[in-house]
Amino acid sequence: MTYMINERDYPIHDWDDAYSNANYITAGDQYLSRWSTLAAQFKAQLSSTGETFITLQYAQSERNTLDLFLPASPAKGLIVFVHGGYWMMFDKDYWSHLARGALASGYAFAIPSYTLCPQASIGNIVQEIATAIECAAQQVTGEIRLCGHSAGGHLVTSMLCQNTPLSDATFARIVNTLSISGVHDLRVLLNTALNQKLQLDMAAASALSPALNMPKGTSSLTCWVGGDERPEFKRQNLLLAQMWKSFAIKTQAIQEPEKHHFNIIEGLLDADHPMMRALLN
């Protein structure tokens, strides 16, 4: 898992291309239907294993719901997974199958939906995710581990910043966070067409960037990215781990060979995968 960034990829002249993933992944347009199918199949099979799930309303908006997957035995703790999609796509129902590794390890697994841009600002979404975590934390005792993919990586690492919207009691239960292909410095998105919906300005992008903020506590952080991902996602992954090394929080940056932005999350399916071991460490 040697970490490599090719300096020949810089400077960047086409920022939209730099943050485009599907165009660089074989059959990238098929992953949406694949995820949806796998998620539905996983939910349908739960009853045969003794595992269950419940859907909770964590706030008042239509998309403020979460699915909480529960192991057959009392949960050892709680994992919260926050999905990506550039803060403007998807909901909880694409990712249910990612609970497999957590349930096999004896952990409850929560997946929230959240209001998407431009109906909500990224700052609003950060607040919603905090509320979702608080809701799930009320249902499951013990340690909390956070995990997010892409934009979800930004959202879970935002929970660790000094200005975290989490309550002190819930924050104190967080022992580990895994950011998978996370975007940790939002300023670069001002250069992309994505910002037509994200509606960031420099002040907001800076304030909302975990890499430009300080961590509040000392729980561990792992930043994980695929070796076949776009150069910017490798740089963003390394950036936060390096920036926070100067604080008391323990960080590491992992680059998994032969994984791209879409299949990198498959590490959560297997309780014995190094990604799951890093999360449960």
C-alpha positions in Angstrom: 0.0 0.0 0.0 2.8 2.4 -0.9 1.6 6.0 -1.2 2.2 7.6 -4.6 1.3 10.9 -6.1 2.6 11.6 -9.6 3.9 15.1 -9.8 3.4 15.0 -13.6 -0.3 15.3 -13.0 0.2 18.9 -11.7 -0.5 21.8 -12.2 -4.1 21.1 -13.1 -5.7 23.0 -16.0 -9.1 21.2 -16.2 -10.6 21.1 -12.7 -13.8 19.5 -13.8 -11.9 16.6 -15.3 -9.8 16.4 -12.1 -12.9 15.6 -10.0 -14.6 13.4 -12.6 -14.6 9.8 -11.7 -17.0 7.8 -13.9 -15.1 8.7 -17.1 -12.0 7.0 -15.8 -13.7 3.8 -14.5 -14.5 0.9 -16.8 -18.3 0.6 -16.9 -18.5 3.4 -14.5 -22.1 4.2 -15.5 -23.3 0.8 -14.3 -22.3 1.2 -10.6 -25.4 3.2 -9.6 -27.8 0.4 -10.6 -25.4 -2.2 -9.2 -25.3 -0.5 -5.8 -29.1 -0.1 -5.7 -29.6 -3.8 -6.5 -27.0 -5.1 -4.0 -28.5 -2.8 -1.3 -32.1 -4.1 -1.9 -30.9 -7.7 -1.9 -29.1 -7.3 1.3 -32.1 -5.9 3.1 -34.3 -8.7 1.8 -31.9 -11.3 3.1 -31.5 -9.9 6.6 -34.3 -11.8 8.3 -32.6 -15.1 7.5 -29.5 -14.2 9.5 -31.3 -12.9 12.6 -30.1 -9.4 11.8 -32.6 -6.5 11.4 -32.9 -2.9 10.4 -35.1 -0.1 11.4 -35.7 3.3 9.8 -35.7 6.4 12.0 -36.6 10.0 11.4 -33.8 12.0 12.9 -35.1 15.5 12.0 -38.0 17.1 10.3 -37.0 17.4 6.6 -38.2 14.7 4.2 -34.7 13.3 3.7 -33.8 13.3 7.4 -34.1 9.5 7.8 -31.5 6.8 8.6 -31.4 3.1 8.4 -30.0 1.4 11.5 -28.8 -2.2 11.0 -28.5 -4.3 14.1 -26.6 -7.6 14.6 -28.3 -10.7 15.9 -26.5 -10.3 19.3 -26.3 -7.1 21.3 -24.1 -4.6 19.4 -20.5 -4.0 20.5 -20.9 -0.4 19.3 -22.0 1.8 16.5 -20.6 2.5 13.0 -22.1 5.4 11.1 -21.5 5.5 7.3 -22.1 8.7 5.4 -22.5 8.4 1.6 -20.9 10.6 -1.0 -22.2 12.0 -4.3 -20.7 15.5 -4.1 -23.3 16.5 -1.5 -25.9 16.5 -4.3 -26.7 12.8 -5.2 -27.9 9.6 -3.7 -29.5 8.5 -0.4 -29.2 5.8 2.2 -30.9 3.1 0.0 -27.8 2.7 -2.3 -25.5 1.5 0.5 -27.3 -1.0 2.7 -25.0 -3.9 1.7 -22.0 -2.0 3.1 -23.3 -3.0 6.6 -22.2 -6.6 6.0 -18.7 -6.3 7.4 -19.9 -4.3 10.5 -22.7 -6.8 11.3 -20.4 -9.7 10.9 -18.1 -8.0 13.4 -21.0 -7.5 15.9 -21.5 -3.7 15.3 -24.6 -1.8 14.5 -24.4 0.2 11.3 -26.3 3.4 10.6 -26.7 5.0 7.1 -28.4 8.5 7.0 -29.9 10.3 4.1 -29.5 14.0 4.1 -30.8 17.1 2.2 -28.9 17.6 -1.0 -27.4 20.7 -2.5 -28.6 23.2 -3.7 -31.7 22.7 -1.5 -29.3 22.7 1.5 -25.8 24.2 1.8 -22.9 22.1 2.8 -22.9 23.8 6.1 -26.5 22.7 6.6 -25.6 19.1 5.6 -22.9 19.1 8.3 -25.5 20.0 10.9 -27.9 17.3 9.6 -25.2 14.6 9.8 -24.4 15.6 13.4 -28.1 15.2 14.2 -28.3 11.8 12.5 -25.3 10.6 14.5 -26.9 11.9 17.7 -30.1 10.0 16.9 -28.2 6.7 16.1 -26.1 7.1 19.2 -29.3 7.1 21.3 -30.2 3.7 20.0 -26.8 1.9 20.5 -24.5 2.1 23.5 -20.8 1.9 23.5 -18.1 3.2 21.2 -18.8 5.1 18.0 -16.9 4.8 14.7 -17.5 7.1 11.8 -17.0 6.2 8.2 -17.7 8.2 5.0 -17.0 8.0 1.3 -16.0 10.9 -0.9 -18.2 13.8 0.2 -19.1 11.6 3.1 -15.4 11.5 4.0 -15.6 15.3 4.3 -18.8 15.1 6.4 -17.4 12.6 8.9 -14.1 14.4 9.4 -16.1 17.6 9.9 -17.4 15.9 13.0 -13.9 15.8 14.4 -13.1 19.5 14.0 -12.9 21.9 16.9 -16.2 23.4 15.8 -17.9 20.0 15.7 -21.7 20.3 15.9 -21.8 17.1 18.0 -22.6 17.2 21.7 -19.7 16.6 24.0 -21.2 13.3 25.2 -21.5 11.9 21.7 -18.2 13.2 20.6 -16.5 11.6 23.6 -17.7 8.2 22.4 -16.0 8.5 19.0 -12.8 6.3 19.0 -12.0 6.0 15.3 -12.9 7.6 11.9 -12.3 6.3 8.4 -12.5 8.8 5.5 -12.6 6.9 2.2 -11.5 9.0 -0.8 -12.6 12.1 1.1 -12.5 15.7 -0.1 -11.0 17.6 2.8 -10.1 20.9 1.2 -13.2 22.4 -0.5 -11.5 25.5 -1.9 -10.6 23.7 -5.1 -14.2 23.1 -5.9 -14.7 26.8 -6.6 -12.8 26.0 -9.9 -15.4 23.4 -11.0 -18.9 23.4 -12.5 -20.0 21.5 -9.4 -20.1 24.8 -7.6 -23.1 25.9 -9.5 -25.0 23.6 -7.1 -22.7 23.7 -4.1 -22.8 27.5 -4.1 -19.6 27.9 -2.2 -17.6 31.1 -1.8 -14.0 31.2 -0.6 -15.0 32.0 3.0 -17.4 29.1 3.2 -15.1 26.7 1.5 -12.3 27.6 3.8 -14.4 27.4 7.0 -15.9 24.0 5.9 -12.6 22.4 5.0 -11.4 19.9 7.7 -7.8 20.3 6.4 -7.9 24.0 7.3 -9.3 23.3 10.7 -8.0 21.8 13.9 -9.1 18.5 15.4 -11.0 18.7 18.7 -9.9 15.4 20.2 -7.4 12.6 20.0 -9.4 9.7 18.5 -7.8 8.1 15.5 -8.2 9.0 11.8 -7.5 6.9 8.8 -7.6 8.4 5.3 -8.0 5.6 2.7 -7.9 5.9 -1.1 -7.6 3.7 -4.1 -4.3 3.5 -6.1 -6.3 3.8 -9.4 -8.2 7.0 -8.3 -7.8 10.4 -9.8 -4.7 12.3 -8.7 -6.8 14.9 -6.8 -8.4 12.2 -4.6 -5.0 10.8 -3.7 -3.8 14.3 -2.8 -6.9 15.1 -0.8 -6.5 11.9 1.1 -2.9 12.5 2.0 -3.6 16.2 2.8 -5.7 15.7 5.9 -3.6 13.0 7.4 -0.5 15.1 7.0 -2.1 18.4 8.2 -3.4 16.8 11.4 -0.2 15.0 12.2 0.9 18.1 14.0 -1.9 17.6 16.6 -2.5 15.0 19.2 -4.8 12.9 16.9 -3.2 9.8 15.5 -3.5 9.8 11.6 -2.5 7.5 8.8 -2.9 7.7 5.0 -3.5 4.4 3.1 -3.5 3.9 -0.7 -5.0 0.5 -1.6 -3.6 -0.8 -5.0 -5.9 -1.5 -7.9 -8.9 0.2 -6.5 -10.8 3.1 -8.0 -13.3 5.6 -6.6 -16.3 3.3 -6.9 -15.0 -0.1 -5.9 -12.9 1.2 -3.0 -15.9 1.0 -0.7 -16.1 -2.8 -1.1 -13.6 -3.2 1.7 -16.5 -2.5 4.1 -18.2 -5.8 3.0 -15.6 -8.1 4.5 -15.0 -8.2 8.3 -11.4 -9.4 7.6 -10.5 -6.8 5.0 -7.7 -4.4 6.0 -10.1 -1.4 5.7 -12.6 -2.9 8.2 -9.7 -3.8 10.5 -8.5 -0.3 10.3 -12.0 1.0 11.2 -12.4 -1.4 14.1 -8.9 -1.0 15.4 
